[in-house]
């Protein structure tokens, strides 16, 4: 993803790139926006909450945090539905048995939290407004705003 960003923003001197662990301190802000994609679900719930606080601390007064990620279902029976829909969608888009088996193996390391919990943690971290913008079973886009842009 960093290589794609470097290609996309190669002529923009205002873009900086940082590679680090999500449990590390964030680069000092303030920032207008922070975006994450398919990463935070690998953290423990404690680390997710701490990350949300660190993100809030480096956003400016009208900043936004946008996360595209996976979430856990709020009930076991619904988690089974999430899994079935995920597989159906992957196979519809060309995943074969080997690719799906590899994905299932990787998913054993996921530590997804529910959408409700994560929105609550954003509020707890000091975001004034939080919302889920898109949800398709386990895949979501949610955001937290520090003010009113």
N, C-alpha and C positions, 0 to 999 in steps of 0.2 A: 504494500500500500504506500509505503514511503517513496518507493521508486516511481510509482504512478503519480504521486503528488509532485515530486520533483520535476517530472516531465510536464505536467499540467501547468505548474507555476514557475517554470524555468526563467521567465522574464520578469518575475515579480520579486524585487529585492526586499519587500516587506514580509515575506513568508520565511519563517524559521522552522527547522526540523529538529525534533528531539526524540531520541529513542531511549526509553528507560522502562523500569518495572512500574506497574500501576500502584505499587505500595510505596514507591519512592516519593520524596517531596516533588511537587510540581514546580516548573520554572516560574519565577516571580512574574506576576501580572502587572497591571490589570489587563484582562483580555475581554473582547467583545463577545466571543463565542468559544466554546470548547465542544468538540464533537468526538464521540467514540463509536466504534462499530465492531460488534461481535468480539468483545474482549472482556468486559466487566463481569460477564457471567462465569468467568473462571475464578473469580475471587470468592473468599469466604464472605458470609454476610457481614461480619465485623469489619472486614477490609473494604467492602462496598460502602458501608456507612462512613468510614473514615475518608475514603476517596471522595464521596459526595461533599463532605465538609471541606476538604482541601480544594476541590473544584470551586465551591461557593466562595472561598476565601480569595481566590485569584481572579474572579470575574468582576467586571466593573459594575456600576450601579444599575445599568440597563442591559446586563449581559444575559446570555442564554447558554444552557448546557443541553445538548441534544445527544441522545443515546439510541443507537440502533442495535438491538440485541435480542437474546432469547430470555424467556421468563418461564418459571415453573407454573403449572396449573394450580388453581386454588383447591382442587380435590383430586384424589387418586384416580377416580373413574374418568375425570376430564384429562388427566395427564396421559392416559391410554389413548384418548381421542387425539390429543396433540401429537403423539408419536405416530399414530396411523396417518394423520393428515400430512405430517412432515414427510414420511416415506412416500406417500402417494404423490405429493408434489415433486419430490426429488426424482422419482421414477418417470413421471410425466415429462420431466425436463432432461431425460437421458441417462440418469444413473442406472448402472447395471448392478448385478448382484455383488460383485467384488467392491465396487465403489460404495455401495450402501453399507456393506459389512464393515468397511474401513471407517465410514462415518459413525456407525453405531459404536465401534471400538473407541473412537475419539470422544464421543459423547459421554463415556463413562467418567471422564474427568470434569464434566460440566458441574457447576455448583449454582445453578439458577435459583433465584428467589422469585417470589410471586410479584406480579406487577403492583398489586396493592401495597405490599411491603416497600417496594422501591420508591413508589410515589410518596409514601409516608416518610421514608428516610430523607428524601429530597426536602420535604417540608421541614423536617427536624433539623436539617443542615442549614436552613435559612432561606430557601427559595420561596419567594412570595406566591408564585403561581406555578403549578405543575399540572401536566396533562399527558394523556396518551393520545398521540396524533394518528397512529395507525396500529392496527393489531390484526394479525392473521395467525390464529392459534398461538403457537409459542413465540412467534417473531413479532417484535414490537418496535415502534419508534415513540419514545417519550421524551419530554422536555421539562426543564425547569427554568424559570425566568427570575432574575434578581430584582427587577423593577417592572415598569410599564413602558416598553419601547415605543 
